């Protein structure tokens, strides 16, 4: 079998794989369809560019080369648009369209008629380098923020290698123009070009696929740890945070406090205005609690109309002040529901952990007892549990 036939089979195989990956990802895996469609287009166009270099479709050789160079620019722009769509960044569609059309016109309407094939290759590769380095810069912060700095470094590395690949093509094109005897045969160059391009296409696709999968994993983790109605932590997640605070208390003696916050007369709201109104009250109170909490605090929906607030590095006095601040903020919040303002109050029980030997369930029981005492004393108040001292 001829070398070109082997290379063509390789291109078709790798391109089918990467294109299928984005087609499946965008159609059935719930990833960003806009991003998937751009990456699918990038894969298909890149494959078409390589096929033009391998297959005689009846065009002059120079025309095939210039068309392939133009398609490389289109593929790189599609890659850039996909990453911008994935991270919800502005597309700059006007600039991208002008850039693409300008590159195509430069290659096909200027370089091809004048026989400036090397210039067209060099300019196309330089433009691809510029676009790759720019997209690496533009997505670095988003990658670090959503995932971790290592993911951003891996993306920078892969995009940088791809840019270096295009710079190498430009260098080879210039050397071929200036010193042809320095270069190996055309078949060897073509084989290296096609294999490297397809390999990089797969590598970039795997990198993008990893980013997509990590986003799905993080979303599943978020759903498993957060209440779907309020967006706060759920009971399981807050209990895990409480366990970590207990361990910190046992190891380092760092005290913490827990507040159990209950909406007063919540059943009455549900009975008189309906469960939809009750859900709106829960969401509004959750927003107030989250807004009043410190960055280190953890706020969770503990069950029904009850919330739990974890206050690390806090003593009893600080916890009572925080409870009063939260209670006042809720009192001052009017919730609009179908042209009716709903006023709500909360009762809060506070318990502080200062004894390393106290089990977590005992701490929560003390906070719950304080909450019931606040209810018994007339609601809309903060009550602190009696401290449990170490023996």
HELIX and SHEET records of a PDB file:
HELIX    1   1 UNK A    3  UNK A   27  1                                  25    
HELIX    2   2 UNK A   33  UNK A   54  1                                  22    
HELIX    3   3 UNK A   61  UNK A   86  1                                  26    
HELIX    4   4 UNK A   93  UNK A  105  1                                  13    
HELIX    5   5 UNK A  106  UNK A  111  3                                   6    
HELIX    6   6 UNK A  112  UNK A  114  1                                   3    
HELIX    7   7 UNK A  117  UNK A  146  1                                  30    
HELIX    8   8 UNK A  149  UNK A  178  1                                  30    
HELIX    9   9 UNK A  180  UNK A  182  5                                   3    
HELIX   10  10 UNK A  186  UNK A  225  1                                  40    
HELIX   11  11 UNK A  235  UNK A  252  1                                  18    
HELIX   12  12 UNK A  266  UNK A  273  1                                   8    
HELIX   13  13 UNK A  275  UNK A  292  1                                  18    
HELIX   14  14 UNK A  316  UNK A  331  1                                  16    
HELIX   15  15 UNK A  360  UNK A  376  1                                  17    
SHEET    1   A 5 UNK A 298  UNK A 303  0                                        
SHEET    2   A 5 UNK A 306  UNK A 312 -1                                        
SHEET    3   A 5 UNK A 256  UNK A 263 -1                                        
SHEET    4   A 5 UNK A 346  UNK A 353 -1                                        
SHEET    5   A 5 UNK A 382  UNK A 384  1                                        
SHEET    1   B 2 UNK A 334  UNK A 337  0                                        
SHEET    2   B 2 UNK A 340  UNK A 343 -1                                        
END                                                                             
